[in-house]
Amino acid sequence: MLSGQVIQNTIDGIRAITHTSLAVCDMGGQLLNQSGDIRGINDKTIEAFAGSDAVEQSAGDLMLYKVFDDHDPEYVIITSTEEPNARMSLRLAAMQLENLNTAYRERFDRDNFIKNLLLDNMLLIDIYNRARKLHIDINAERCVFITEIKGSESLAQDIMRKQFGREGTDFVTTVEEDHIVLIKEITDLQEPDRELSSCAELIQRSLFMQGIESRVAYGSTISEIKEVSKSYKEAKLALDVGRIFYEDRQVIAYAKLGIGRLIYQLPINLCRLFISEIFKGKTPEDFDEETLITIEKFFENSLNVSETSRQLFIHRNTLVYRLDKLEKATGLDLRIFDDAITFKIALMVVKYMEYMEKNDF
């Protein structure tokens, strides 16, 4: 059903063009909206007309016309027989309201279909049948984006619909609060990764310009509509993993989660066992700030001793001393690649455990 504001705007617009007063009632005779002054509206007259087979009827000083929604009468439009252009205005208003009804119904049907598709709530045969009825290509290359926002959800949704609201190709909807989902059709089949990253950056930048903070995650490219839920789950995972391990990134791709994706799927008990073995009862918090900064810089510079010491403004021997000290405490020499990998994973596991405990998972 159309909102009262939409109906009011429609009959106000028709009146502005034709100079004809109009009123809209429901099928029970209750007045819903009016533009101009029309006297003598009687609910019994309207009820009698609503129950008849007539589409158009004159009743005393009134002229009435039915508005249909998918072959079922939904409204009655009324004007006075003395109004200029009465019959034409009624038909124009009825046609406009019927077109709006169709557009709203199709949009609702599409949105409902897309939500069920994302949540994997449909049988395979139903997916294909509904897609065909809604004229949605079932074999297009697509990717699912999830935008986590801080700000007005309705404004963010409007912005994204204007950018990606092409009927039948791109779809914007919401499934969870503060999360806006975009199903984007890929047009650059030669370099899809570039298109995906550009699209994510465009979303983030457009929302930022309107004062809305956001983080965008996206799944992998899929080639059949039945796989949309797969890309959606990947985008959700990317958003969660990014929140833990890549806080500085505003755009997170599922394909670039790396080790973080594996750690996220580990049982907490296994993580605790691993950490106790690596750090021998200690945690990274037990290390002094100087050691932690040294470790961070060493990893940033790909285990390069000379470059790390230069950026820390310390002598090379001082850095070697700190690494030797760390080796004594943990048994891991960060200058050795295998030990460095083990230590890096351990730091990420600790971060994962802290996040899970903080959020009571």
C-alpha positions in Angstrom: 0.0 0.0 0.0 1.2 3.5 -0.8 2.0 5.9 2.0 -0.3 8.8 2.6 2.4 11.3 1.7 2.9 9.6 -1.7 -0.9 9.8 -2.4 -1.1 13.4 -1.3 1.9 14.4 -3.4 0.3 12.7 -6.4 -3.1 14.4 -6.2 -1.5 17.7 -5.4 0.6 17.4 -8.6 -2.5 16.5 -10.7 -4.4 19.4 -9.3 -1.6 21.8 -10.0 -1.6 20.8 -13.6 -5.4 20.4 -14.3 -6.8 22.8 -11.6 -9.2 20.0 -10.5 -9.9 19.2 -6.9 -9.4 15.5 -6.0 -10.0 13.2 -3.0 -8.9 9.6 -2.4 -10.9 7.2 -0.2 -10.3 3.6 0.7 -12.8 0.9 -0.4 -14.8 1.3 2.9 -15.5 4.9 2.1 -13.0 6.5 4.6 -11.4 9.7 3.3 -7.6 9.3 3.1 -6.3 12.4 1.2 -7.8 15.5 -0.3 -6.5 18.3 -2.5 -8.9 21.2 -2.9 -12.5 21.4 -1.7 -15.0 18.7 -2.6 -18.4 18.7 -0.9 -20.9 15.9 -0.5 -18.5 12.9 -0.1 -20.6 10.1 1.4 -19.1 6.9 2.7 -22.3 4.9 1.8 -22.1 6.2 -1.8 -18.5 5.2 -2.1 -19.1 1.8 -0.5 -21.9 1.1 -3.0 -19.6 2.1 -5.9 -16.7 0.0 -4.5 -18.9 -3.1 -4.4 -20.1 -2.7 -7.9 -18.5 -3.8 -11.2 -18.2 -0.3 -12.5 -14.8 1.4 -12.9 -16.2 4.9 -13.3 -19.5 6.3 -12.0 -21.3 9.6 -11.5 -23.3 9.9 -8.3 -25.1 13.2 -7.9 -22.6 16.0 -7.9 -19.7 13.5 -7.6 -17.6 11.6 -10.1 -15.9 8.4 -8.9 -13.1 6.3 -10.3 -11.5 3.1 -9.0 -7.8 2.6 -8.6 -6.6 -1.0 -9.0 -3.6 -2.8 -7.5 -2.8 -6.1 -9.4 -6.5 -6.3 -10.6 -7.9 -5.7 -7.2 -9.6 -2.3 -6.4 -7.7 -0.5 -3.7 -8.8 3.2 -3.8 -11.6 5.4 -5.1 -10.7 8.8 -6.5 -13.4 11.4 -6.3 -14.0 14.8 -7.8 -17.0 17.1 -8.4 -18.8 17.0 -11.7 -18.5 20.7 -11.8 -14.7 20.7 -11.7 -12.9 21.5 -15.0 -11.4 18.5 -16.7 -13.0 16.2 -14.1 -12.9 12.9 -16.1 -9.4 13.5 -17.4 -8.1 14.4 -14.0 -9.6 11.3 -12.4 -8.1 9.0 -15.1 -4.7 10.7 -14.8 -4.6 10.3 -11.0 -5.8 6.7 -11.2 -3.1 5.8 -13.8 -0.4 7.5 -11.7 -1.4 5.7 -8.5 -1.6 2.4 -10.3 1.8 2.9 -11.8 3.2 3.8 -8.4 1.5 0.7 -6.9 3.2 -1.5 -9.5 6.6 0.1 -8.9 6.3 -0.2 -5.2 5.2 -3.9 -5.4 8.0 -4.8 -7.8 10.5 -3.1 -5.6 9.2 -4.9 -2.5 9.1 -8.2 -4.3 12.7 -7.7 -5.5 13.9 -6.6 -2.1 12.2 -9.6 -0.4 13.8 -11.9 -3.0 17.2 -10.4 -2.5 17.0 -10.7 1.3 16.0 -14.4 1.2 18.7 -15.0 -1.4 21.4 -13.5 0.9 20.2 -15.5 3.9 20.0 -18.7 1.9 16.3 -19.1 2.7 15.2 -20.4 -0.7 15.2 -23.7 -2.5 17.2 -23.8 -5.7 14.2 -24.2 -8.0 12.5 -21.2 -6.3 15.6 -19.1 -6.8 15.6 -19.6 -10.5 11.8 -19.2 -10.9 11.6 -16.0 -8.8 14.6 -14.6 -10.6 13.0 -15.1 -14.0 9.7 -13.6 -12.9 11.5 -10.5 -11.6 13.7 -10.3 -14.8 16.9 -10.8 -12.9 19.8 -12.3 -14.9 20.7 -15.6 -13.2 24.2 -16.0 -14.8 25.8 -12.6 -14.4 29.1 -12.1 -12.6 28.4 -10.5 -9.2 30.0 -9.7 -5.9 28.4 -8.9 -2.5 29.6 -5.8 -0.5 28.7 -5.1 3.1 29.0 -1.5 4.4 29.1 -1.1 8.1 28.1 2.5 8.9 28.2 5.0 11.8 25.5 7.5 11.0 22.1 7.7 9.3 21.2 4.3 7.8 18.4 5.8 5.6 20.7 8.5 4.2 23.5 6.0 3.5 21.0 3.7 1.8 19.7 6.5 -0.4 23.3 7.5 -1.4 24.1 3.9 -2.4 20.8 3.4 -4.2 21.5 6.5 -6.3 25.0 5.2 -7.2 24.1 1.5 -7.7 20.3 1.4 -8.1 20.2 0.2 -11.7 17.1 -2.0 -12.0 17.8 -5.7 -12.6 21.6 -5.5 -12.2 22.7 -3.9 -8.9 20.7 -4.3 -5.7 20.9 -2.4 -2.4 19.2 -3.7 0.8 19.6 -4.1 4.5 19.7 -7.4 6.5 21.2 -6.2 9.8 21.1 -2.9 11.6 23.9 -0.5 10.5 24.8 -2.8 7.7 23.9 -2.0 4.1 24.3 -4.8 1.5 25.1 -4.2 -2.2 25.0 -6.9 -4.8 27.1 -5.5 -7.6 27.2 -6.9 -11.1 30.8 -7.0 -12.5 31.2 -5.2 -15.8 35.0 -5.4 -16.2 35.5 -9.1 -16.7 39.1 -8.6 -17.7 40.1 -7.0 -14.4 37.4 -7.7 -11.9 39.6 -7.2 -8.8 40.3 -3.6 -9.8 36.5 -2.9 -10.3 35.8 -4.4 -6.9 38.3 -2.4 -5.0 37.3 0.8 -6.9 33.7 0.2 -6.0 34.4 -0.3 -2.3 36.5 2.9 -2.2 33.8 4.8 -4.0 31.2 3.7 -1.4 33.5 4.6 1.5 34.4 8.0 -0.1 30.8 8.9 -1.0 29.5 8.2 2.5 32.4 10.1 4.1 31.6 13.2 2.1 28.1 13.1 3.7 29.6 12.8 7.2 29.0 9.0 7.5 31.8 6.9 8.7 32.0 3.4 7.1 34.0 0.2 6.6 33.4 -1.8 3.5 34.0 -5.5 3.1 33.4 -7.7 0.0 33.4 -11.4 -0.8 34.6 -13.2 -3.9 33.1 -12.9 -7.4 30.3 -15.5 -8.2 28.9 -16.4 -11.6 25.5 -17.7 -10.7 22.7 -16.1 -8.7 22.4 -19.2 -6.4 25.9 -18.4 -5.1 25.0 -14.9 -3.8 24.7 -16.2 -0.2 28.2 -17.5 -0.5 29.7 -14.1 -1.4 27.6 -12.5 1.4 28.9 -14.9 4.0 32.5 -14.2 2.8 31.9 -10.4 3.1 30.5 -10.9 6.6 33.6 -12.9 7.5 35.9 -10.2 6.0 34.1 -7.6 8.1 34.6 -9.6 11.3 38.2 -10.6 10.6 39.0 -7.0 9.6 37.6 -5.7 12.8 40.0 -7.8 14.8 43.3 -7.9 12.7 43.0 -4.9 10.3 41.5 -2.1 12.3 43.3 0.5 10.2 41.7 -0.7 6.9 38.5 1.0 5.7 38.2 -1.6 2.9 38.6 -5.3 3.5 38.5 -8.0 0.8 37.8 -11.6 1.6 40.5 -12.7 -0.8 43.1 -10.7 1.2 42.4 -11.8 4.7 45.4 -14.1 4.8 46.3 -15.8 8.1 43.6 -13.8 9.9 40.9 -15.9 8.2 42.4 -19.1 9.5 42.9 -17.9 13.0 39.3 -16.6 13.2 38.1 -20.2 12.7 40.3 -21.7 15.5 38.6 -22.9 18.7 39.5 -20.7 21.7 40.8 -23.6 23.8 43.3 -24.5 21.0 44.4 -20.9 20.9 45.1 -20.8 24.6 47.1 -24.0 24.4 49.1 -22.6 21.5 49.9 -19.3 23.3 50.9 -21.0 26.6 53.4 -23.2 24.6 54.8 -20.2 22.6 55.1 -17.7 25.4 55.6 -20.2 28.3 53.0 -18.8 30.5 53.5 -15.1 29.5 51.6 -12.9 27.2 52.8 -10.0 24.9 51.5 -7.6 27.6 54.3 -8.9 29.8 56.9 -7.4 27.4 58.0 -3.9 28.0 56.9 -1.1 25.5 60.4 -0.9 24.0 60.4 -4.6 23.1 56.9 -4.4 21.6 57.9 -1.4 19.4 61.0 -3.2 18.3 59.0 -6.3 17.3 56.4 -4.2 15.4 59.1 -2.3 13.4 61.0 -5.5 12.7 58.0 -7.0 11.1 57.1 -3.8 9.2 60.5 -3.9 7.6 60.4 -7.6 6.6 62.9 -8.7 9.2 65.6 -6.3 7.9 67.9 -5.5 10.8 69.6 -2.5 9.2 66.4 -0.8 8.1 64.7 -1.4 11.5 67.6 0.0 13.5 67.7 3.1 11.2 64.0 3.8 11.7 64.2 3.2 15.4 67.3 5.5 15.6 69.3 2.9 17.4 72.6 1.2 16.7 72.4 -2.1 14.9 74.0 -3.9 17.9 71.3 -2.5 20.2 68.7 -4.0 18.0 70.5 -7.3 17.9 70.7 -7.2 21.7 67.0 -6.7 22.0 66.3 -9.6 19.6 68.6 -11.8 21.6 66.8 -10.8 24.8 63.5 -11.7 23.2 64.9 -15.1 22.1 65.9 -15.9 25.6 62.4 -15.1 26.9 60.4 -17.0 24.2 62.9 -19.4 22.5 62.1 -17.7 19.2 64.7 -15.9 17.1 62.9 -13.4 14.9 65.8 -13.3 12.5 64.9 -16.8 11.5 61.9 -16.9 9.1 60.2 -19.9 10.7 60.5 -18.4 14.2 59.3 -15.0 12.9 56.2 -16.6 11.3 55.4 -18.5 14.5 55.7 -15.3 16.6 53.6 -13.2 14.2 50.8 -15.9 14.3 51.0 -15.9 18.1 50.5 -12.2 18.2 47.5 -12.4 16.0 46.1 -15.3 18.1 46.4 -13.2 21.2 44.6 -10.4 19.5 41.8 -12.8 18.4 41.5 -14.2 21.9 41.3 -10.7 23.5 38.5 -9.7 21.0 36.5 -12.9 21.6 36.8 -12.5 25.4 35.9 -8.8 25.2 32.7 -9.5 23.2 31.8 -12.6 25.3 31.9 -15.1 22.5 
